[in-house]
Amino acid sequence: MGKKHHTLEKHLNILGKADPGAKGLESVYDLQKRKLGRYLSSVVTTFPTYSTHDTFHSVNIIVAIESILGSRRIKRLSGIDAFLILMCAYMHDIGMLYTEDEVRKKKKKDEFTAFLQDARHRSHEAAKAVGLVEGAMMPAGDGKKLWALEVRQSVTILLMEYYRSRHGLRIEEVTKKDVGGIADLLRVEDSFLPDRILKMINSISMAHTWSFRKMMDALPREDSFNGEFFHPRMIAFLLRIGDLCDLDNNRFNKV
């Protein structure tokens, strides 16, 4: 019988048995993992033509990182390092979720208007979608009738195009206490974690859409919490590699 792999979750659990601080980290992670398990499955409704970004994607990223590190290196990680890897694997795609109320408010902003103008010159699909959506807002003068399904598809295409390039940045937006909506559902529950650690979770998660140079410049090489060192750049790098490893893992919803 083969030797059992030393996972990140197992490592955090073992550390938690000896250290109350690590046990607190494990409790926060367990709660957030269950919460995100409920809501990440909704990404398929906001990005229906994209590869799935549910908890299976998060698990695959974690498994890939575990394979890269190996049991020996996992055992050398501090509790906060293991915690941040696990948390960011689940948190990094929450910017792909949006509500109807948010879309209605976004429609009135100059930024979205500028995006629509730019979309006219992008792919044929995006340009066609802009034409259909704007045509649906105007009286038809040529006798043609717009099929409602085409308009719905066009709205979905434009929202995917708009939020795709911004989903990393939106992590910070959807976790603010005064935002409401998605933020209320996905925010890390108040706990013993200081704001700087919550902000670090957001920053590392956001870094998966940054350029490599920005990631190196914006994230510190090392920091500390609860008497232990952790390594934001290393965690962000592992998250990006794990994300790439799950690129072709049969992630497309056939429906």
Protein Blocks (a to p, Z undefined) as FASTA:
>chain_A
ZZddddfklmmmmmmmmomklmmmmmmmmmmmmmmmmmmmmmmmmmmmbccdbfklmmmm
mmmmmmmnommlmmmpcfklmmmmmmmmmmmmmmmpccfklmmmmmmpmklmmmmmmmmm
mcfklmmmmmmmmmmmpccfklpacdfklmmmmmmmmmmmmmmmmmmmmmmmmmcfklgm
jlmmmpccddfbdfklmmmmmmmmmmmmmcfklmmmmpcfbdceehiacdfklmmmmmmm
mmmmmmmgopacfZZ
